[in-house]
Amino acid sequence: MDQRIINLFDEYTHVPLTRKEFMERLIKLAGGTALALTALSVLEPGYAAAATIAPGADDLEAEEVAWIGDGSPVRGYLVHPKGRKMRGAVVVIHENRGLTPHIKDVTRRVAQAGYLALGVDALSPLGGTPADEDKGRELIGQLDPVKNLNNYLRALEYLRARPDCNGRTGAVGFCWGGGLANQLAVHDPRLNAAVAYYGQQPKPEDVPPIKAALMLHYGGLDQRINAGIPAYEAALKAAGTKYELYVYEGVNHAFNNDTSPARYNAEAARLAWDRTLRLFKEKVG
């Protein structure tokens, strides 16, 4: 697919751009309405095929949970291997469309690797994640950033307080969630590991408090997010923070999202996931 079309879709999903303006520009780039609709079919997530691990997988237990956030209850999707035992816990942070079927599937992948996995619904204060992803993006922009961060910090507290948690915690986030994974590392000194997939970087002056081991995954074609890498890496080095940084050449933003065929890259996603699980094994247990 024309990289300009992929870049336009990235702009649409991250910058205030109306559906009407997006479609007008897409039709021009694609060369007509029919070709634009074809391109859109492989750009927008296909959630019907989201489940690589079935929601009712025999080896997993899943439940809807809730805790008190900053001013309102927050809900989450908690999954863990069958059989109660002390486990490390991982918060899974969604993209800017909410706790979608894809992110629930990622939560099950983390659980199947041996962890208490909690997919937080950041949109809980606004009624929860809607089925319409455009509405989800709209609602994300209405969240109070401070309260939202506190809701995730309290999710980590909720996990640590569970009798089946070994006290060690990690976080993994994608896109919007990747930026939040970075912020959890800044604001929670007890966090053991944070993995950010193509996430917005913290301000350099906010880096010194980080205690968690970091793993940072970036798509080589993602110019928007990658512009922040040099300052972040310089700050991490200056602070002596333990980190690993990987840039996967020739792949796009959201390369891990296997429900979006135009941007998904199986090889990069598999390598990044293997590295992610290796870090969690080392730091979360």
N, C-alpha and C positions, 0 to 999 in steps of 0.2 A: 504494500500500500504506500502511496505517496506520503513521504514523511511530513509534508506540510499539512495533510489531513489529520495525521496523528497529533501533530503539534496543536492544531486548532481544537481538537477534541480535549486535549490536556488543558488548553486555555478555558474552554467551556466548563470543564469540571472543577476548575480551581479559581477562576477569576469571574467576578460578576458579569455574566454574559447571558442575555436572554435566549430562550430556545429559538425565537424567531430570528434573531441576529445570527445565531450559530447556524441555523439551517440555510439562511441566505448565503452565508459565506461558504458553507459546505457545498451547496449546489454549484457555486461558481468554480470552486476548486475541482470538484468531481466531474464537471462538464455536463450537468443535467440532473434532473430530479431523480430519475430511476437509478443512476449511478450513485447519487448521494445516499439514497435509501439502502442500496447494497452495501456501501461503505459503513453506514450506521449500524447495520445488522451485525457486523463483526467488531465494531467498536464498543457498543453498549453491552454491559454484562448479560450473559445468558444464564440466569439463576436456575433455570429448570435443570441445567446440567451441573449444578454447583457441588453436589455431594460426591466427593471422592471416598468419603467414609459415611456410610448410611447413618441417619439420625438414630436408628435403633440398633446400632452395631452390638453384637453379642458380648463383646469384651469391654464395653463402656457403660457407665451410668451417667445420666444427664438429668439435671433438674433446673428449674427456674428459681433463682434466689434474689434476695433484696437486702439492702442495708440503708442506714440513714446517711444521706449525703449532706451537702451544704445547702440546707433549706428545703430539701425534699427527698423522698425515697429514690433510690437508684436500683434498677433491676439488672440482672445479669444471667448469663447462660453458663452454668457450671457443669463441667464434664471431667470425669476421672476414670481410671481403669477400675473394673469391678474388684471388690475386695477392699475393705477398709484397712489402710496402713498409713504411716507417716510418709508424706510426699512433699517434694518441693512444689511451689505454686507459681503459676505464670499468668499474668494479666495479658489478655489479647485485646489490642486496641484497633478498632475498625478504621476504615477510610472515611471520607467525608459524606458518606451516604447512610451511615448508621450501621447497626448490627444486622447486616444482610445475611442471606443464606450462605454466601461465600465465606464470610467471616465466621459464621457458626461452624462451617466445615473446617476452617483453619483451627478453630478452638478444639474440635475433635481430633485433629492431627496432633496438636500439642498434647492432649490427654493420652492419645494412643502411644506417645513416646514415653509416658510414665509419670505425668504431672497432674496436679490439680490445675485445670485450665479454666479461667474465668473470662468469658467474652462479655465485656461491659457494654450496656446500651447507653451511650452518652446522651441520647435523646429522651431518656426517661423523664426528665423534668418537663418536657414538651409533649408528653403523651406517648413516647416510644417511637421506634423506627417505623416509618410508613412503608407501604409496598411500593409506592412511587419514588424512584430514586431521585428525580428532580426535586420533589418535595423534601426528601431527606437532605439534599444539599442546601436547600433554602433554610431548613430548620437548623442545620449546623451553624449557619451564620448568625443565628439568633441566640446561641448559647453565651452565657456569661463566662469569659475565659478563666477567671479566678475560681468561680464556683465549680466549673467543669474540672479544672485541675484538682481541686479539693475532693471532688467526687471520686476521682481515680486514686488519689492518695488514701482515701477511706476504703476503697476497694482492696488495696494492699493490706490495710489494717484488718479488714474483715477476713482476708485469707490467713493472715498470721495468727488470728485468734481462733481459727478452726482447730479442733482436736486432731484432725487428720493432716495438718500442715506441719512440716518439720522446722518451720521458722525461716527458711530461705525462700526468697522470692525473686522473680524475674519479670520482665515485661517485653513484649514484642508488638510493634505497631507498624502500620502500613500507610504511607502517604500522610494524611492528616494525623493518623495514629502514630506514624513514625516520628513526627514532630513532638507529639505528646510523650512518646517513650523517652525522647531526649529530655523533656521537661521533668518527667518523673525521676530521672537520674539526677537532675539538678536539685530537686526539692525533697528527695527521700534518701537520706544517708544510709538507711538500712537496706536499700535495694541492692541485690547481689549482682544482677546482670540486666542490661537493657539492650535490645536489638531494634534498630531503627531502619526500616526499609524506605528509602527515598523520602526521608522526613526532613522537615524544616529544622535548621540548626539553631541552637540557643545562641544568645549573644555571647561573644568571647568573654566578657567580664563575669558571666554567670557560670563559667566552666569550673573554676577552682573547687567548689564544694562537692563535685561529683566523686562518689566513692565506688559506684558500681563499675564492673567491667563492661565496656561498650563494644558493640559490633555494629558497624555502619555499612549498609548495602546501598549502592547507587547504580542507576542505569546510565551508561555512557552517553546516551543521546538526550538525557534529561537536563538541558541547559538551565532551566529555571531553578531547579533545586541545587544542581551542582555548582552554581555560582557561589554558594555559601560554604563550600568545602574548604578552601584554603584558610580562611579565617578561623574556622572551627578546628581544623587540624593543628594549626599553629597554637591555638589556645590549649588544646589537649596536651600537646608536647610541652608547652611551658609549665603546665600544672602537674606534669608527671602522671597523667591519667592513663590507666591501662585501657587500650583500645585496639581494635582491628578495623581497618577501613578497606572496603573492596569496591572497585568500580568495574562493572561488567560491560565491556566495550560492545558497541553495536546494538544495545538493547534499550528499550524505552522505560520511562516512568511506568510504574505499575506492572513491571515484568513478571511479578509473582502471581498476578491475578489470572488464574486459568479459566475464568468465565468471560474474559475479554480477549478473543483470539488475535486481534490486530496488535496488541501490545504484549501479550504473554510470550515468554521465552522459556521453553521447558528446560533447556540446559542450564541457563543462568538460575532459574528458580530452584532446580534440584540442588545445584552447588551451594547456593545461598542457604537453603533449608538445612542441608547437611552441616554447614558451618554453624548455623544457629543452634541446632540440637547439640552439637559438640560443646558450644559455650554453656548451654544450660546444664549439660551433664557435668561440666567442670565446676560450675558456680552455684547451681541450684540443687543439684543432687538427684 
